[in-house]
Amino acid sequence: MSDLSTFLERLAGLHDHICPRQILGLRMGMAAGKLLSLDLPQHDKRLFTFVETDGCFADGVMVATGCALGHRTMRLIDYGKVAATVIDTETKRAIRIAPHPLARTRAADYAPQAQSRWHAQLAAYQVMPTDELFLAHEVTLTLSLEAIISRPGQRVHCARCGEEILNAREIMVDGQPHCKSCAEPGYWSAGGALSLGTDDHAAANRIQSS
């Protein structure tokens, strides 16, 4: 498993500065690897992670675990919490890790000379013992991880709007597949169609190839 300094170098490629929540994400991922006896960051898809908020914290978890939205090994369940549940898909063991309620208070003890509470947390979270920084619990998932992961190549077209639906996310309505935004209230409602104009780059390519 990589050490914290290596993870910090990788994270620096994603953000122009390091913050306490990024450190929490990194160390949370490292703690998950230790608890599950897995060498992280992973280079396969054995580990799956649910993060409970987005932002820089999630990037820290991603760097340390190797789980990512792009690899379909991470999912956001937006509870607004700096917490993550990691699942070993081979053993089915699931562990939820969250900051200890006293973590912020304890940070001052580990960085008494820090110029602010933010700087104290930034420094302390890098050195605090894991059991003082986090709480971890074995958990049982109440949803189907297999259904979330689905199978490669699963796709159908919505019977109403015609758009493609991936990963078995369709809802059957009167025996026909519908996307969620057609079958139930979605996060957007349709307005007028927009003209995208001419794609100059594509037009140039057509001229060069003719």
VEXLODREN-603590 format. One line per field, with one value per atom (N, C-alpha, C): residue in three letters; atom name; y, z, x. Coordinates in steps of 0.05 Angstrom, whole numbers, plus 5000, padded with zeros to 4 digits. Layout:
! residues N
code: (ALA	...) $
site: (CA	...) $
y: (Y	...) $
z: (Z	...) $
x: (X	...) $
***
This chain:
! residues 210
code: (MET	MET	MET	SER	SER	SER	ASP	ASP	ASP	LEU	LEU	LEU	SER	SER	SER	THR	THR	THR	PHE	PHE	PHE	LEU	LEU	LEU	GLU	GLU	GLU	ARG	ARG	ARG	LEU	LEU	LEU	ALA	ALA	ALA	GLY	GLY	GLY	LEU	LEU	LEU	HIS	HIS	HIS	ASP	ASP	ASP	HIS	HIS	HIS	ILE	ILE	ILE	CYS	CYS	CYS	PRO	PRO	PRO	ARG	ARG	ARG	GLN	GLN	GLN	ILE	ILE	ILE	LEU	LEU	LEU	GLY	GLY	GLY	LEU	LEU	LEU	ARG	ARG	ARG	MET	MET	MET	GLY	GLY	GLY	MET	MET	MET	ALA	ALA	ALA	ALA	ALA	ALA	GLY	GLY	GLY	LYS	LYS	LYS	LEU	LEU	LEU	LEU	LEU	LEU	SER	SER	SER	LEU	LEU	LEU	ASP	ASP	ASP	LEU	LEU	LEU	PRO	PRO	PRO	GLN	GLN	GLN	HIS	HIS	HIS	ASP	ASP	ASP	LYS	LYS	LYS	ARG	ARG	ARG	LEU	LEU	LEU	PHE	PHE	PHE	THR	THR	THR	PHE	PHE	PHE	VAL	VAL	VAL	GLU	GLU	GLU	THR	THR	THR	ASP	ASP	ASP	GLY	GLY	GLY	CYS	CYS	CYS	PHE	PHE	PHE	ALA	ALA	ALA	ASP	ASP	ASP	GLY	GLY	GLY	VAL	VAL	VAL	MET	MET	MET	VAL	VAL	VAL	ALA	ALA	ALA	THR	THR	THR	GLY	GLY	GLY	CYS	CYS	CYS	ALA	ALA	ALA	LEU	LEU	LEU	GLY	GLY	GLY	HIS	HIS	HIS	ARG	ARG	ARG	THR	THR	THR	MET	MET	MET	ARG	ARG	ARG	LEU	LEU	LEU	ILE	ILE	ILE	ASP	ASP	ASP	TYR	TYR	TYR	GLY	GLY	GLY	LYS	LYS	LYS	VAL	VAL	VAL	ALA	ALA	ALA	ALA	ALA	ALA	THR	THR	THR	VAL	VAL	VAL	ILE	ILE	ILE	ASP	ASP	ASP	THR	THR	THR	GLU	GLU	GLU	THR	THR	THR	LYS	LYS	LYS	ARG	ARG	ARG	ALA	ALA	ALA	ILE	ILE	ILE	ARG	ARG	ARG	ILE	ILE	ILE	ALA	ALA	ALA	PRO	PRO	PRO	HIS	HIS	HIS	PRO	PRO	PRO	LEU	LEU	LEU	ALA	ALA	ALA	ARG	ARG	ARG	THR	THR	THR	ARG	ARG	ARG	ALA	ALA	ALA	ALA	ALA	ALA	ASP	ASP	ASP	TYR	TYR	TYR	ALA	ALA	ALA	PRO	PRO	PRO	GLN	GLN	GLN	ALA	ALA	ALA	GLN	GLN	GLN	SER	SER	SER	ARG	ARG	ARG	TRP	TRP	TRP	HIS	HIS	HIS	ALA	ALA	ALA	GLN	GLN	GLN	LEU	LEU	LEU	ALA	ALA	ALA	ALA	ALA	ALA	TYR	TYR	TYR	GLN	GLN	GLN	VAL	VAL	VAL	MET	MET	MET	PRO	PRO	PRO	THR	THR	THR	ASP	ASP	ASP	GLU	GLU	GLU	LEU	LEU	LEU	PHE	PHE	PHE	LEU	LEU	LEU	ALA	ALA	ALA	HIS	HIS	HIS	GLU	GLU	GLU	VAL	VAL	VAL	THR	THR	THR	LEU	LEU	LEU	THR	THR	THR	LEU	LEU	LEU	SER	SER	SER	LEU	LEU	LEU	GLU	GLU	GLU	ALA	ALA	ALA	ILE	ILE	ILE	ILE	ILE	ILE	SER	SER	SER	ARG	ARG	ARG	PRO	PRO	PRO	GLY	GLY	GLY	GLN	GLN	GLN	ARG	ARG	ARG	VAL	VAL	VAL	HIS	HIS	HIS	CYS	CYS	CYS	ALA	ALA	ALA	ARG	ARG	ARG	CYS	CYS	CYS	GLY	GLY	GLY	GLU	GLU	GLU	GLU	GLU	GLU	ILE	ILE	ILE	LEU	LEU	LEU	ASN	ASN	ASN	ALA	ALA	ALA	ARG	ARG	ARG	GLU	GLU	GLU	ILE	ILE	ILE	MET	MET	MET	VAL	VAL	VAL	ASP	ASP	ASP	GLY	GLY	GLY	GLN	GLN	GLN	PRO	PRO	PRO	HIS	HIS	HIS	CYS	CYS	CYS	LYS	LYS	LYS	SER	SER	SER	CYS	CYS	CYS	ALA	ALA	ALA	GLU	GLU	GLU	PRO	PRO	PRO	GLY	GLY	GLY	TYR	TYR	TYR	TRP	TRP	TRP	SER	SER	SER	ALA	ALA	ALA	GLY	GLY	GLY	GLY	GLY	GLY	ALA	ALA	ALA	LEU	LEU	LEU	SER	SER	SER	LEU	LEU	LEU	GLY	GLY	GLY	THR	THR	THR	ASP	ASP	ASP	ASP	ASP	ASP	HIS	HIS	HIS	ALA	ALA	ALA	ALA	ALA	ALA	ALA	ALA	ALA	ASN	ASN	ASN	ARG	ARG	ARG	ILE	ILE	ILE	GLN	GLN	GLN	SER	SER	SER	SER	SER	SER) $
site: (N	CA	C	N	CA	C	N	CA	C	N	CA	C	N	CA	C	N	CA	C	N	CA	C	N	CA	C	N	CA	C	N	CA	C	N	CA	C	N	CA	C	N	CA	C	N	CA	C	N	CA	C	N	CA	C	N	CA	C	N	CA	C	N	CA	C	N	CA	C	N	CA	C	N	CA	C	N	CA	C	N	CA	C	N	CA	C	N	CA	C	N	CA	C	N	CA	C	N	CA	C	N	CA	C	N	CA	C	N	CA	C	N	CA	C	N	CA	C	N	CA	C	N	CA	C	N	CA	C	N	CA	C	N	CA	C	N	CA	C	N	CA	C	N	CA	C	N	CA	C	N	CA	C	N	CA	C	N	CA	C	N	CA	C	N	CA	C	N	CA	C	N	CA	C	N	CA	C	N	CA	C	N	CA	C	N	CA	C	N	CA	C	N	CA	C	N	CA	C	N	CA	C	N	CA	C	N	CA	C	N	CA	C	N	CA	C	N	CA	C	N	CA	C	N	CA	C	N	CA	C	N	CA	C	N	CA	C	N	CA	C	N	CA	C	N	CA	C	N	CA	C	N	CA	C	N	CA	C	N	CA	C	N	CA	C	N	CA	C	N	CA	C	N	CA	C	N	CA	C	N	CA	C	N	CA	C	N	CA	C	N	CA	C	N	CA	C	N	CA	C	N	CA	C	N	CA	C	N	CA	C	N	CA	C	N	CA	C	N	CA	C	N	CA	C	N	CA	C	N	CA	C	N	CA	C	N	CA	C	N	CA	C	N	CA	C	N	CA	C	N	CA	C	N	CA	C	N	CA	C	N	CA	C	N	CA	C	N	CA	C	N	CA	C	N	CA	C	N	CA	C	N	CA	C	N	CA	C	N	CA	C	N	CA	C	N	CA	C	N	CA	C	N	CA	C	N	CA	C	N	CA	C	N	CA	C	N	CA	C	N	CA	C	N	CA	C	N	CA	C	N	CA	C	N	CA	C	N	CA	C	N	CA	C	N	CA	C	N	CA	C	N	CA	C	N	CA	C	N	CA	C	N	CA	C	N	CA	C	N	CA	C	N	CA	C	N	CA	C	N	CA	C	N	CA	C	N	CA	C	N	CA	C	N	CA	C	N	CA	C	N	CA	C	N	CA	C	N	CA	C	N	CA	C	N	CA	C	N	CA	C	N	CA	C	N	CA	C	N	CA	C	N	CA	C	N	CA	C	N	CA	C	N	CA	C	N	CA	C	N	CA	C	N	CA	C	N	CA	C	N	CA	C	N	CA	C	N	CA	C	N	CA	C	N	CA	C	N	CA	C	N	CA	C	N	CA	C	N	CA	C	N	CA	C	N	CA	C	N	CA	C	N	CA	C	N	CA	C	N	CA	C	N	CA	C	N	CA	C	N	CA	C	N	CA	C	N	CA	C	N	CA	C	N	CA	C	N	CA	C	N	CA	C	N	CA	C	N	CA	C	N	CA	C	N	CA	C	N	CA	C	N	CA	C	N	CA	C	N	CA	C	N	CA	C	N	CA	C	N	CA	C	N	CA	C	N	CA	C	N	CA	C	N	CA	C	N	CA	C	N	CA	C	N	CA	C	N	CA	C	N	CA	C	N	CA	C	N	CA	C	N	CA	C	N	CA	C	N	CA	C	N	CA	C) $
y: (4976	5000	5025	5045	5070	5085	5102	5117	5144	5159	5184	5204	5206	5226	5220	5194	5187	5195	5190	5197	5227	5242	5271	5282	5269	5278	5273	5251	5245	5264	5270	5288	5316	5324	5351	5355	5333	5335	5341	5339	5344	5370	5380	5404	5423	5449	5468	5472	5460	5461	5437	5430	5408	5419	5406	5415	5392	5398	5376	5354	5361	5340	5321	5331	5314	5294	5304	5286	5265	5273	5253	5232	5240	5221	5202	5212	5195	5175	5185	5167	5147	5156	5138	5114	5120	5099	5081	5093	5076	5058	5069	5053	5030	5035	5014	4992	4998	4978	4960	4973	4958	4940	4950	4934	4911	4915	4894	4877	4883	4869	4869	4892	4896	4916	4910	4928	4950	4974	4996	5017	5034	5034	5010	5001	4977	4983	4961	4963	4945	4935	4919	4932	4916	4927	4911	4901	4886	4903	4927	4944	4963	4967	4986	5005	5031	5050	5068	5072	5093	5116	5140	5164	5180	5193	5206	5236	5246	5274	5276	5298	5301	5321	5331	5351	5338	5354	5345	5320	5316	5292	5267	5267	5244	5239	5260	5257	5244	5250	5237	5208	5200	5172	5158	5171	5160	5154	5173	5170	5147	5145	5124	5097	5094	5068	5058	5077	5069	5066	5071	5070	5097	5096	5120	5117	5140	5140	5129	5137	5129	5099	5086	5057	5042	5057	5046	5030	5040	5028	5047	5070	5090	5101	5105	5116	5138	5160	5181	5177	5174	5174	5200	5220	5247	5252	5245	5250	5276	5288	5311	5304	5280	5271	5263	5270	5261	5233	5214	5186	5169	5144	5126	5098	5082	5054	5039	5021	5006	4977	4965	4937	4921	4898	4878	4861	4864	4850	4819	4810	4781	4769	4782	4771	4782	4803	4817	4832	4835	4850	4880	4894	4922	4937	4959	4974	5004	5017	5046	5060	5081	5096	5126	5138	5166	5179	5206	5219	5215	5213	5211	5238	5238	5264	5283	5273	5290	5296	5289	5292	5321	5339	5368	5379	5371	5380	5369	5344	5332	5343	5354	5365	5387	5402	5424	5413	5389	5377	5368	5361	5351	5373	5397	5419	5445	5447	5470	5496	5496	5521	5530	5516	5522	5550	5564	5592	5594	5572	5572	5543	5540	5513	5498	5512	5498	5487	5503	5493	5471	5473	5452	5426	5427	5402	5391	5409	5401	5386	5396	5383	5358	5361	5339	5314	5318	5296	5278	5289	5273	5255	5261	5246	5234	5241	5229	5199	5184	5155	5150	5129	5124	5121	5108	5104	5130	5151	5177	5194	5187	5203	5193	5166	5154	5135	5130	5108	5090	5064	5045	5024	5016	4996	4977	4952	4932	4940	4939	4946	4925	4924	4907	4925	4922	4939	4933	4954	4950	4952	4953	4954	4933	4927	4906	4918	4910	4919	4907	4883	4870	4886	4896	4912	4938	4950	4976	4971	4950	4945	4936	4920	4910	4894	4893	4877	4895	4892	4907	4902	4922	4919	4920	4924	4926	4953	4953	4978	4973	4991	4991	5020	5024	5051	5056	5081	5088	5089	5076	5075	5102	5121	5148	5168	5172	5193	5182	5156	5144	5144	5157	5158	5131	5126	5101	5100	5077	5073	5051	5057	5038	5025	5002	4989	4981	4973	4963	4984	5009	5030	5036	5020	5026	5018	5030	5023	5014	4991	4980	4993	5004	5016	5003	4989	4975	4957	4944	4925	4937	4964	4977	4991	4990	5003	5034	5047	5076	5085	5108	5119	5131	5136	5146	5174	5190	5217	5217	5195	5193	5177	5159	5142	5155	5174	5187	5215	5231	5259	5258	5273	5274	5299	5303	5327	5350	5346	5368	5365	5387	5386	5399	5388	5396	5424	5439	5465	5463	5485	5485	5474	5462	5451	5474	5469	5489	5480	5499	5494	5494	5473	5471	5483	5491	5504	5484	5495	5478	5472	5448	5440	5446	5468	5476	5455	5443	5423	5398	5389	5366	5373	5398	5406	5407	5416	5417	5389	5370	5342	5330	5337	5327	5337	5363	5375	5362	5357	5346	5317	5303	5275	5271	5292	5289	5291) $
z: (5000	5000	5000	4984	4983	5010	5016	5040	5035	5057	5055	5037	5038	5022	4992	4984	4956	4948	4965	4958	4956	4973	4972	4946	4936	4910	4888	4889	4868	4870	4895	4899	4890	4893	4884	4854	4839	4810	4804	4824	4819	4831	4851	4865	4868	4868	4871	4900	4918	4946	4961	4984	4999	5023	5030	5052	5071	5095	5115	5104	5089	5080	5060	5045	5027	5043	5065	5082	5094	5103	5114	5093	5068	5048	5043	5042	5037	5060	5085	5107	5111	5103	5105	5086	5062	5042	5052	5064	5075	5097	5115	5136	5126	5105	5093	5082	5069	5059	5082	5104	5127	5139	5142	5154	5137	5111	5092	5082	5092	5084	5053	5041	5013	5007	4986	4978	4960	4970	4955	4948	4927	4911	4893	4888	4873	4843	4829	4800	4786	4801	4790	4799	4802	4810	4834	4851	4873	4895	4900	4920	4908	4922	4914	4937	4931	4953	4948	4970	4970	4986	4975	4990	4995	5018	5027	5023	5010	5000	4977	4962	4939	4946	4927	4932	4937	4949	4952	4969	4988	5005	4987	4968	4951	4934	4926	4910	4927	4953	4971	4973	4976	4977	4951	4929	4902	4899	4906	4903	4920	4945	4963	4957	4947	4943	4914	4895	4867	4857	4874	4865	4852	4831	4816	4801	4797	4781	4753	4742	4715	4713	4735	4735	4744	4751	4762	4787	4803	4829	4852	4846	4866	4860	4881	4878	4900	4892	4911	4922	4948	4962	4979	4969	4980	5006	5028	5055	5066	5052	5062	5085	5086	5108	5097	5112	5105	5115	5100	5108	5083	5086	5063	5073	5056	5060	5038	5046	5027	5029	5005	5004	4988	5000	4986	4970	4944	4928	4927	4936	4936	4962	4985	5010	5019	5006	5013	5039	5050	5075	5070	5086	5082	5108	5106	5129	5124	5143	5141	5159	5149	5164	5164	5187	5189	5209	5208	5228	5256	5275	5303	5311	5327	5335	5349	5360	5374	5356	5331	5314	5312	5308	5306	5332	5354	5380	5385	5379	5383	5365	5342	5324	5337	5354	5367	5385	5396	5412	5396	5370	5353	5338	5337	5323	5339	5363	5381	5370	5352	5342	5316	5307	5281	5283	5261	5260	5261	5255	5256	5260	5265	5268	5242	5219	5193	5190	5196	5193	5214	5237	5257	5247	5235	5224	5201	5183	5161	5170	5190	5200	5217	5235	5253	5239	5220	5207	5192	5187	5174	5194	5220	5239	5262	5265	5286	5283	5305	5304	5292	5276	5261	5280	5303	5321	5335	5334	5345	5323	5298	5276	5266	5266	5254	5273	5266	5276	5253	5257	5235	5246	5229	5236	5213	5220	5200	5194	5168	5161	5141	5138	5119	5099	5073	5053	5052	5048	5045	5016	4998	4969	4956	4931	4917	4902	4912	4898	4870	4867	4840	4821	4830	4812	4805	4823	4818	4798	4801	4783	4756	4756	4731	4715	4689	4671	4648	4638	4615	4591	4575	4551	4554	4578	4582	4572	4552	4542	4527	4531	4517	4510	4494	4487	4500	4511	4524	4503	4510	4491	4488	4505	4503	4490	4500	4489	4470	4469	4450	4458	4481	4489	4500	4497	4507	4537	4549	4577	4583	4599	4605	4632	4635	4661	4675	4659	4670	4688	4680	4696	4686	4667	4657	4677	4674	4689	4669	4675	4656	4662	4641	4642	4621	4629	4610	4591	4603	4588	4570	4571	4555	4572	4563	4579	4578	4600	4602	4618	4611	4628	4653	4674	4698	4695	4677	4674	4658	4645	4631	4648	4665	4680	4706	4716	4742	4742	4761	4761	4762	4744	4743	4755	4752	4763	4743	4719	4700	4685	4674	4657	4630	4609	4582	4575	4562	4551	4520	4508	4479	4469	4445	4433	4424	4427	4419	4395	4378	4355	4363	4357	4364	4343	4320	4299	4285	4269	4254	4270	4270	4284	4265	4269	4250	4248	4271	4271	4254	4258	4243	4213	4207	4179	4166	4181	4170	4164	4182	4178	4154	4149	4125	4100	4100	4076	4071	4092	4089	4079	4087	4079	4052	4041	4015	3992) $
x: (5017	5000	5018	5010	5025	5022	5042	5040	5026	5022	5006	5020	5046	5060	5057	5057	5052	5024	5005	4977	4974	4988	4986	4997	5018	5030	5009	4996	4976	4952	4944	4922	4928	4953	4962	4958	4957	4952	4924	4906	4877	4868	4883	4875	4899	4893	4915	4924	4909	4918	4906	4917	4908	4892	4870	4853	4848	4838	4833	4815	4794	4776	4789	4808	4823	4840	4852	4867	4849	4825	4807	4800	4795	4789	4812	4836	4860	4863	4862	4866	4843	4819	4796	4800	4810	4815	4838	4858	4880	4870	4853	4842	4825	4810	4794	4811	4833	4851	4862	4869	4880	4858	4834	4813	4804	4806	4797	4821	4845	4869	4872	4868	4871	4894	4909	4930	4918	4918	4906	4927	4923	4899	4897	4872	4868	4873	4879	4883	4863	4843	4822	4795	4775	4749	4738	4756	4747	4733	4744	4733	4713	4690	4669	4665	4662	4659	4635	4620	4599	4610	4610	4617	4591	4590	4565	4565	4585	4585	4604	4601	4619	4641	4655	4676	4703	4721	4749	4752	4735	4736	4734	4715	4712	4736	4750	4775	4796	4797	4816	4811	4786	4778	4786	4780	4786	4816	4833	4862	4872	4863	4873	4862	4838	4826	4829	4831	4830	4802	4782	4754	4747	4731	4725	4699	4685	4661	4666	4689	4696	4700	4708	4712	4687	4666	4642	4647	4665	4671	4666	4653	4646	4619	4603	4576	4572	4560	4553	4525	4523	4498	4498	4485	4489	4474	4488	4477	4490	4508	4522	4541	4551	4568	4596	4617	4644	4646	4637	4637	4637	4646	4648	4642	4630	4626	4641	4659	4675	4668	4665	4656	4676	4684	4700	4681	4680	4660	4664	4688	4693	4683	4688	4680	4653	4643	4618	4620	4644	4647	4645	4629	4625	4631	4646	4655	4649	4635	4631	4650	4663	4682	4674	4674	4668	4686	4690	4707	4697	4716	4708	4696	4675	4663	4682	4704	4723	4748	4747	4771	4779	4760	4767	4779	4767	4777	4805	4810	4836	4857	4849	4869	4886	4874	4890	4912	4908	4929	4953	4948	4970	4984	4971	4983	4978	4989	4984	4994	5013	5025	5012	4991	4979	4966	4966	4956	4926	4912	4883	4873	4847	4836	4839	4835	4838	4866	4886	4913	4920	4908	4911	4900	4877	4865	4881	4891	4907	4932	4945	4969	4963	4944	4938	4926	4909	4897	4917	4941	4962	4977	4975	4991	4975	4950	4934	4931	4932	4926	4899	4897	4872	4848	4852	4830	4821	4837	4829	4816	4822	4812	4785	4781	4757	4743	4718	4702	4695	4697	4690	4671	4652	4632	4628	4624	4614	4585	4578	4550	4540	4514	4501	4486	4492	4479	4449	4433	4404	4395	4414	4409	4426	4420	4434	4458	4482	4506	4508	4498	4499	4482	4459	4442	4455	4469	4483	4505	4521	4543	4533	4511	4499	4519	4515	4533	4542	4566	4576	4558	4553	4538	4508	4498	4469	4459	4442	4431	4405	4386	4361	4354	4333	4325	4298	4295	4270	4247	4225	4202	4189	4195	4182	4200	4224	4242	4262	4266	4285	4314	4320	4348	4357	4383	4394	4397	4391	4393	4414	4434	4455	4451	4465	4468	4442	4422	4397	4383	4384	4371	4343	4333	4306	4284	4261	4237	4216	4205	4185	4158	4145	4119	4102	4081	4064	4080	4100	4116	4137	4141	4161	4182	4207	4228	4226	4228	4228	4252	4264	4284	4270	4286	4274	4261	4273	4262	4236	4230	4204	4184	4194	4176	4167	4183	4177	4188	4181	4192	4222	4235	4264	4275	4301	4313	4312	4301	4298	4271	4261	4237	4245	4235	4243	4234	4252	4245	4247	4250	4252	4279	4278	4302	4321	4347	4367	4382	4389	4406	4435	4450	4478	4496	4484	4500	4517	4535	4554	4579	4587	4612	4635	4649	4670	4692	4698	4720	4711	4686	4677	4675	4667	4665	4692	4712	4740	4750	4743	4752	4739	4714	4700	4713	4721	4733	4760	4776	4802	4801	4780	4777	4764	4753	4739	4758) $
***
